[in-house]
Amino acid sequence: MNSRLLGLLAAIVLPACALAAGTQPAHDYSQQPARQSPDWLREGVIYQVFPRVFSAGGNLEGVTAQLDRLKALGVDIVWLMPIHPQGVLKSKGPLGSPYAVRDYDAINPAYGRPADLHRLVDEAHKRDLKVIIDIVANHTSWDSVLMKHPDWYVHDAAGHIAPAREGWDDVAKLDYRNPQLRRYMTGMLVNWLREYDLDGFRCDVAGDVPTDFWEQARPELEHARPGLMMLAEAEQPDLLASAFDADYSWSFYDALAAAIAGGAPASSLQQAWQRSAARFERGALHMHFSDNHDEMRAIGQFGLPASLAASAIIFTMDGVPLLYNGMEVGDTAESGAPALFERIPILWSIAERRPGLPAFYQKLIALRHAHSALTHGAVRWLHNGDESRIVSFERGDGAEQLVVTVNLSSVPFAGIVEAGAGDYQDITPDWQPIPASLASRPEPRVAALPAVTLKPWEFRVFKRVAVTH
């Protein structure tokens, strides 16, 4: 499910309404620290799996079979989209949505048995991989086992159980004013942690569930699984104050998509980042992405070279990067509605036509893991000679300073990037991309910053190795 439109409206409309009324927004979260997230999340890379399409079997066993490959790719956290039984009543498409959950306490029999999830988690942990599952706490299917408690649902003016949102007719809205529902949902989350040794949850449309529910549940979840991660599909500062470790950076994604495909200047990324920093807690952690199941595939929306430039930004920016379900081979199959309600398996063999892509992502992830500035460093935006097309920023953590430059256009760039004084080494990963016009360069070499040349859609990363005066 996609909650970004609601979040964007809240970000725009609520402050405007407050100013119109002559008052300030209720709380300025930028003046307080964010919840302290576990280091393994801050330093990690999340890989999103849609089990239905991830393997020929479309099951949990098919995910377990690819754990070695995911480990070799460099990912750290495996996120499983909903694994619960799906509802049938009012379902959409041939198979229905995995986000229309019928039974929170069970595993979809098409995906396997409890033993299959136990094995997946155990094998992942042997490889030092974390596993989180999707939780859809806002709504259920219309034939959910919870329908035996009609008072656990929101009702419309006519007294009928209401759908979750306009257009979401396949799911019914839960009512968190009911304390019994709250106790059930908290207990259900605790049971999943204890029974399967999970490392946390990605929470669907988390902003549609009252923040105080998450805040009340978090201590019990922490007691069951100390150091777990909670990822909110939302973009709301109140969720990161004490309940969640990270959220979605929808606004940054929108700016990135607009800069690549919509004619907006590259500088709009900086503006989106700065607006977020002004709204959110100090140290707030956001998940950055160029592709996920709610959006068009990046490679289809932007084209291959541009999608790689987008990934270069996502994996060198602050926050936690997401790699989505076959993205590493250039899969173009859609997963959002209406494809969400069908089964369109990943075409893994497409890697034969794009042989450089797995190595590209493997080396980009390795670059991120190798430099603490990319996982813990602050962001400082740098001026450059063409901010309509070129993104440039510094990542620094006190131990090292890196400069990232990305060309978000099909036109070559030769100009100045206003980096700090010093000598710089080009540490851009050596890879064989597509098309061949972006051929790899020999490494290492000393860069001539502040002068930079970039081919169309090219990115370069520099490390300061000496300070000059």
C-alpha positions in Angstrom: 0.0 0.0 0.0 1.1 3.6 -0.7 0.8 6.2 2.0 2.9 8.9 0.4 0.1 11.0 -0.9 -1.5 11.3 2.5 1.9 12.2 4.0 2.6 14.8 1.3 -0.8 16.4 1.9 -0.1 16.5 5.7 3.3 18.1 5.1 1.8 20.8 2.9 -1.7 21.4 4.2 -1.3 21.2 8.0 1.4 23.8 8.3 -0.5 26.1 5.9 -3.7 25.7 7.9 -1.8 26.5 11.1 -0.4 29.6 9.7 -3.7 30.7 8.3 -5.2 30.3 11.7 -2.4 32.4 13.2 -0.9 29.5 15.1 2.2 27.3 14.8 2.2 23.6 14.1 1.6 21.6 17.3 5.1 20.3 17.7 8.5 21.1 16.2 10.2 17.7 16.0 13.4 19.2 14.5 14.3 20.4 18.0 14.6 16.9 19.5 16.6 13.8 18.7 15.2 10.8 16.8 15.0 7.4 18.4 18.4 5.7 18.5 18.3 3.1 15.7 20.4 -0.1 15.8 23.8 0.2 14.1 23.0 -2.8 11.9 20.1 -0.9 10.4 22.0 2.4 9.9 24.9 0.5 8.3 22.7 -1.9 6.4 21.1 -2.4 3.0 17.5 -3.6 2.8 16.4 -6.1 0.1 12.6 -6.3 -0.5 11.2 -9.7 -1.5 7.8 -10.3 -2.9 7.7 -14.1 -2.2 4.9 -14.7 -4.8 7.1 -13.7 -7.7 10.6 -14.2 -6.3 11.1 -17.8 -7.3 9.6 -20.4 -9.6 7.8 -21.9 -6.6 6.6 -18.6 -5.3 7.2 -19.6 -1.7 9.4 -19.2 1.3 11.6 -22.1 0.2 12.4 -20.2 -2.9 13.6 -17.3 -0.8 15.8 -19.5 1.3 17.4 -21.0 -1.8 18.7 -17.5 -2.8 20.1 -16.4 0.5 23.7 -17.2 -0.6 23.2 -15.0 -3.6 21.8 -12.2 -1.6 24.6 -12.4 0.9 27.1 -12.3 -2.0 25.3 -9.3 -3.4 26.0 -7.5 -0.1 22.5 -6.9 1.3 22.1 -7.1 5.1 18.3 -7.1 5.8 15.7 -9.3 4.0 12.2 -7.8 4.1 9.4 -10.2 3.2 6.2 -8.6 1.9 3.1 -10.0 3.7 3.3 -13.8 4.3 -0.1 -14.1 5.9 -3.1 -15.8 4.4 -5.0 -13.5 2.0 -8.7 -12.8 2.0 -11.0 -13.8 -0.9 -14.1 -11.8 -0.2 -14.0 -8.6 -2.3 -10.5 -9.4 -3.4 -9.0 -7.7 -6.5 -7.5 -9.4 -9.5 -6.9 -13.1 -10.0 -5.0 -13.6 -6.8 -5.9 -10.7 -4.5 -3.6 -8.4 -2.6 -1.1 -9.7 0.0 -2.0 -6.6 1.9 -5.6 -7.9 2.4 -4.7 -10.1 5.4 -7.2 -12.8 6.6 -5.3 -14.2 9.5 -2.4 -12.4 11.3 -1.5 -15.4 13.2 -0.9 -17.8 10.3 1.3 -18.2 7.2 -0.1 -18.3 3.7 -0.3 -22.0 2.8 0.8 -21.1 -0.7 4.1 -19.9 0.8 4.6 -22.9 3.0 4.4 -24.0 6.6 5.8 -22.6 9.8 8.8 -24.9 9.5 9.7 -23.1 6.2 9.8 -19.7 7.8 11.8 -21.1 10.7 14.3 -22.5 8.2 14.4 -19.3 6.3 15.2 -17.2 9.4 17.7 -19.7 10.7 19.6 -19.9 7.4 19.5 -16.1 7.1 21.0 -15.7 10.6 23.7 -18.2 9.8 24.7 -15.8 7.0 24.5 -12.8 9.3 21.4 -11.6 7.5 18.4 -10.0 9.3 14.8 -10.9 8.4 11.8 -8.6 8.8 8.2 -9.2 7.7 5.5 -6.9 6.6 2.7 -6.1 9.1 -0.6 -4.6 7.8 -2.0 -3.2 11.1 -4.3 -0.7 9.5 -6.8 -3.0 7.9 -7.8 -6.6 7.1 -9.6 -8.5 4.4 -13.4 -8.6 4.6 -13.3 -12.3 5.5 -10.7 -11.9 8.2 -10.9 -14.1 11.3 -11.2 -10.8 13.2 -14.6 -10.1 11.7 -16.0 -12.1 14.6 -15.2 -8.9 16.6 -17.2 -6.3 14.5 -16.5 -3.7 17.2 -12.8 -3.9 16.3 -13.6 -2.1 13.0 -14.5 1.4 12.0 -18.2 1.9 11.0 -19.7 4.4 8.6 -22.7 6.6 9.3 -25.0 3.8 8.3 -23.4 1.4 10.8 -21.6 -0.7 8.2 -17.9 -1.6 8.5 -16.0 0.9 6.5 -13.2 0.3 3.9 -9.7 1.4 4.8 -9.7 4.3 2.3 -11.6 5.5 -0.7 -10.6 3.1 -3.5 -9.4 0.4 -1.1 -12.6 -1.6 -1.3 -10.9 -4.9 -0.7 -9.9 -4.1 2.9 -11.7 -3.1 6.0 -10.5 -0.4 8.4 -9.6 -1.4 12.0 -10.6 0.8 14.9 -7.8 1.5 17.4 -10.1 3.2 19.8 -10.9 -0.4 20.9 -8.5 -1.4 23.7 -9.1 -5.1 23.0 -7.9 -4.7 19.4 -4.8 -2.9 20.7 -4.0 -5.8 23.1 -4.5 -8.4 20.4 -2.3 -6.6 17.8 0.5 -6.0 20.3 0.3 -9.7 21.4 0.3 -10.8 17.8 3.5 -8.8 17.0 5.2 -10.2 20.2 4.3 -13.7 19.2 5.9 -13.4 15.7 9.1 -12.1 17.3 9.3 -14.8 19.8 8.2 -17.7 17.7 10.3 -17.0 14.6 13.2 -15.0 16.0 12.5 -12.2 13.6 14.5 -9.0 13.6 11.6 -6.6 13.2 8.8 -5.3 11.1 8.0 -3.1 8.1 4.7 -1.6 9.0 2.3 -0.8 6.1 0.6 2.6 6.1 1.9 3.1 9.6 0.6 6.7 9.7 -3.0 5.5 9.3 -2.6 3.7 12.7 -2.6 6.0 15.8 1.0 6.9 16.7 0.2 6.2 20.4 -0.5 2.6 19.5 3.0 2.2 18.1 4.5 4.1 21.1 2.7 1.8 23.6 3.6 -1.4 21.7 7.3 -0.6 21.2 8.4 -1.4 24.8 6.7 -4.8 24.7 8.3 -5.5 21.3 11.7 -4.4 22.5 11.3 -6.7 25.5 10.6 -9.7 23.3 13.3 -8.8 20.8 15.9 -6.3 22.1 17.3 -4.2 19.4 14.7 -4.9 16.8 14.0 -2.6 13.9 10.7 -0.9 13.0 10.3 0.6 9.6 7.3 2.8 9.0 5.7 3.2 5.6 5.0 6.8 6.2 6.8 10.2 6.2 5.7 11.6 9.6 8.1 13.0 12.2 5.9 11.9 15.2 6.5 8.3 14.3 10.3 8.6 14.6 10.3 10.2 18.0 10.0 7.0 19.9 8.1 4.3 18.0 10.0 3.7 14.7 13.6 3.5 13.7 13.2 4.6 10.1 10.5 5.7 7.7 10.1 6.2 3.9 11.7 9.2 2.2 8.8 9.6 -0.3 9.6 13.3 -0.9 13.2 12.6 -1.8 12.0 9.9 -4.2 9.5 12.3 -5.8 12.3 14.9 -6.3 14.6 12.3 -7.8 11.9 11.0 -10.2 11.0 14.6 -11.2 14.7 15.5 -11.8 15.3 12.5 -14.0 12.0 12.1 -15.9 10.0 15.2 -15.2 12.2 18.1 -16.2 12.8 19.4 -12.7 16.4 20.7 -11.9 18.8 18.4 -10.1 18.9 21.0 -7.3 15.4 19.9 -6.3 16.9 16.9 -4.6 18.8 19.2 -2.3 15.7 21.2 -1.6 13.7 18.1 -0.8 16.4 16.9 1.6 16.6 20.3 3.3 12.8 20.5 3.8 12.9 17.0 5.4 15.8 18.0 7.7 13.8 21.0 8.8 10.8 18.9 9.7 12.3 15.8 11.3 14.2 15.0 14.4 17.9 15.3 14.6 19.5 12.1 13.3 16.2 10.8 11.8 16.8 7.8 9.6 15.0 7.5 6.3 14.8 4.7 3.8 15.8 5.9 0.4 14.8 4.1 -2.8 14.4 4.5 -6.5 12.2 1.4 -6.9 9.6 -0.4 -4.8 6.4 -2.3 -5.2 4.2 0.8 -5.2 6.1 2.6 -8.0 6.9 2.0 -11.6 10.1 0.0 -12.0 13.0 2.5 -12.1 14.5 0.9 -15.2 11.2 1.2 -17.0 10.4 4.7 -15.9 13.9 6.3 -16.3 15.7 4.0 -18.7 18.8 1.9 -17.8 21.6 4.5 -17.6 19.4 6.9 -15.7 18.2 4.2 -13.3 21.9 3.5 -12.4 22.5 7.2 -11.8 19.5 7.2 -9.4 20.9 4.1 -7.6 24.2 5.8 -7.2 22.5 8.6 -5.3 20.4 6.3 -3.2 23.4 4.2 -2.1 25.6 7.2 -1.3 23.0 9.4 0.4 22.4 9.3 4.1 19.7 6.9 5.5 19.2 3.3 4.5 19.1 2.2 0.9 16.5 -0.2 -0.5 17.1 -2.8 -3.3 13.9 -4.1 -4.7 13.1 -7.7 -5.8 15.1 -8.4 -9.0 16.3 -4.8 -9.4 19.9 -6.1 -9.4 19.3 -7.9 -12.7 17.3 -5.2 -14.3 13.9 -6.9 -14.0 11.1 -4.7 -15.5 8.1 -6.6 -14.3 5.7 -4.4 -12.4 4.6 -5.3 -8.9 2.2 -2.4 -8.1 -1.5 -2.5 -8.8 -2.9 -4.2 -10.9 0.2 -6.4 -11.0 0.1 -6.7 -7.2 -3.0 -8.9 -7.6 -1.4 -11.3 -10.0 1.7 -13.4 -10.3 4.3 -12.0 -12.7 7.6 -13.8 -11.7 10.9 -12.1 -11.8 12.7 -12.9 -15.1 16.0 -13.7 -13.6 17.4 -14.7 -17.0 17.2 -11.1 -18.1 20.6 -10.7 -16.5 22.1 -12.3 -19.6 21.2 -9.1 -21.5 22.4 -6.8 -18.7 25.5 -8.7 -17.5 27.0 -5.7 -15.7 24.1 -5.0 -13.4 24.7 -7.6 -10.6 28.3 -6.4 -10.4 27.2 -2.8 -10.4 25.0 -3.3 -7.3 27.5 -5.6 -5.6 30.3 -3.0 -5.9 28.0 -0.1 -5.0 27.0 -1.9 -1.8 30.6 -2.8 -1.1 31.6 0.9 -1.5 28.9 1.8 1.0 30.1 -0.8 3.5 33.7 0.2 3.1 33.3 3.8 4.1 31.8 4.9 7.4 31.2 8.3 5.9 28.5 6.8 3.8 26.7 5.2 6.7 27.3 7.6 9.6 28.6 10.8 7.9 26.8 14.1 7.6 25.6 15.5 4.3 26.9 18.8 3.0 25.5 19.9 -0.3 28.2 21.3 -2.7 27.7 24.0 -5.4 28.7 23.0 -8.9 28.8 24.5 -12.4 25.4 23.3 -13.5 23.0 22.6 -10.7 20.1 22.1 -13.2 21.8 18.7 -14.1 24.5 17.9 -11.6 24.0 16.6 -8.1 27.1 17.1 -5.8 27.4 16.6 -2.1 30.0 15.6 0.6 29.7 12.9 3.2 31.9 13.2 6.2 32.1 11.6 9.6 35.3 13.1 11.0 37.5 10.2 9.9 37.0 10.7 6.2 35.4 13.0 3.6 33.9 11.7 0.4 32.6 13.8 -2.5 29.8 12.4 -4.7 29.0 13.8 -8.1 26.2 12.5 -10.3 25.1 13.6 -13.8 21.3 13.4 -14.0 21.2 14.2 -17.7 22.1 12.8 -21.1 24.6 15.6 -21.7 28.2 15.4 -20.7 29.5 17.8 -18.0 32.8 19.5 -17.6 32.9 22.0 -14.8 33.6 22.9 -11.2 32.4 21.2 -8.0 33.1 23.4 -4.9 34.7 20.7 -2.8 37.0 21.4 0.2 40.6 22.1 -0.5 42.8 19.0 -0.8 43.9 16.2 -3.0 41.3 13.6 -3.9 41.4 10.0 -5.0 38.8 8.7 -7.4 37.2 5.7 -5.6 34.3 5.2 -8.0 33.7 1.4 -8.3 35.2 -0.2 -11.4 32.3 -1.8 -13.2 31.1 -2.8 -16.7 27.8 -0.9 -17.1 25.4 -0.7 -20.0 25.7 1.0 -22.4 29.4 0.6 -23.3 29.8 4.3 -23.6 30.1 4.4 -19.8 33.2 2.2 -19.8 35.0 1.6 -16.6 38.2 3.6 -15.7 41.4 2.3 -14.2 41.8 2.7 -10.4 43.2 4.3 -8.3 43.8 7.8 -9.6 44.1 11.3 -8.2 41.2 13.5 -9.2 41.6 17.1 -10.2 38.9 18.5 -8.0 37.4 21.0 -8.1 37.4 20.3 -11.9 35.1 17.3 -12.7 34.1 15.7 -16.0 31.0 13.4 -16.2 29.7 11.5 -19.1 25.9 11.2 -19.5 24.3 9.7 -16.4 27.8 9.0 -14.9 28.6 9.3 -11.3 32.0 9.6 -9.6 33.0 9.3 -5.9 36.2 10.9 -4.5 37.9 10.5 -1.2 40.0 13.4 0.2 43.5 12.0 0.9 45.4 15.2 1.7 44.6 18.8 2.7 46.3 21.6 0.7 46.5 25.3 1.7 
